[in-house]
């Protein structure tokens, strides 16, 4: 059976790219990119530098980024230096990382919102009908 290999694109140290970069899979940046970067996953090493917009599902930065980051899971490791807004679902900043920008958490999908609203409405209905407990009434009020 053949194993499927994960695609990895490496921007080596000493390599400078200007313009838009699009890649499938993981992009490891040890060099410099000036422009927009679109990929599935990104790792910016200590010596890596990106000047421009980043769009990626998973973003791990331990180098320098000057520009906005649009990701789902974003992690700034201890040697990261990020200047720009970070749009994310989850965001981790390790001790020692530098971050100058705004953190903007993306909204939950509507399906999750409607499920929570329905659950609250059902709990409130049980309390009004006398079938809910005091704890349910307090949780509903919050």
N, C-alpha and C positions, 0 to 999 in steps of 0.2 A: 504494500500500500504506500502511495506517495504522500508525504506530509506536505501540507501547504505552508510555504514560507511567508513570513511577514515581510512586507515590503519596507525597506529602510532606505532613505535618501540622506546622505551625509554631505554637509557643507563643511569641508575641511578647513582647518586653521590656515590662514593666509589667502583663502579664496574670498573674493568680494564680488557680490552679485548686486546689480542695480536693475530694478524692474519688478514685475509681478512674478511670483513663484507659486506654482500649484503642483501638489504632489499627493499621490495616494499613499496611505500608510503613515509611518513614523518619519519625521524629519529631525535629524540631529544637526544642530548648528554649532560649529566650532569656529567658523569664520564670521563673515559679515553679510547681511542682507539689507539693502536700502530699497524699500518698496513694500508692496503688500505680499503677505504669505498666507496661502490657503492650504491646509492639510488636515489629515485625520487626527494625528497626534504630533506633538512638538516637544523637543527637549533642547533648551538653549544652555550649552555648557558654560563654565566659568569664563572662558575666553570668547564665547559667542556674543554677537551683537546684532540686534535687529532694530532698524530705524524705519518705522512704518506700521501699518495695521496688520494685526494677526487675527486670523479666523481659524479655529481648530477646536475639536471636541475636548481633547486633553492637552493641557499646557503645563509644562514644568520649566521654570526659569531659574537658572543659577548664574546667569550672565547678565547682560544689559539689554533692556528693551526701552525704546523711546517711541511711544505710540500706543494706540488703544489695543486692548486684547479682548477678543470676543470668543469665549469658550464655555464649556459646560463645567469641567473640573479644572480649576486653575491652582497651581501651587508655586509660591515664590520661595525658593530654597535660601539657605543662609547667606549666600554670596550674591543674591539677585539684586539688581538695581533697575527698578521699573518706574518710568515717568509716563503716565498716561492712565486713562480710565480703564477699569477692568469690568467687563460684563460677564456674569457667571451664574451658575447654579450653586456650585460650592467653591469656596475660596479659602486657601490656607496660606498664611504668611509665617514662615519660620523665623525664629529669633536670629537677628543679625541682618535680615533682608531689609532693603530700602524700598519704600513705595511712596510715590508722590502722585496722587491722582484720586479719582473717586471710584468706589466699589459700588457696582450696580447689580443687584441680584435679579435674575430673570424671574418672571412670574411662574407660578405653578400652572400646569396645563389646565384648561377649563374642566376636563373630566375629573380631576382631583378636587377642584373647587366645588363642583356640583355634588360630588360624593360627600364632602364634608358638610355642605349646606343641608343635604338631605338627612344626614345622620343627626345634625343638631335639631332639625325640624321634627324628626321622629322622636327624639328624646324629649323635646318640649311637649309634644303631643301626649306622650306617656305620662308626664308629670301632670298635665292639665286633666287627664282622665283618671288620675289617682293611681295609676299602675306603676309609676316610676318611683325611685327612691329619692330621699333627700339629697344624696350625693349626685344623682343625675340632674336634679334641679340646679344645684350649685355649678356643675360642669357646664350646663346649658347657658347659665347666666354669664359665664366667663366668655 
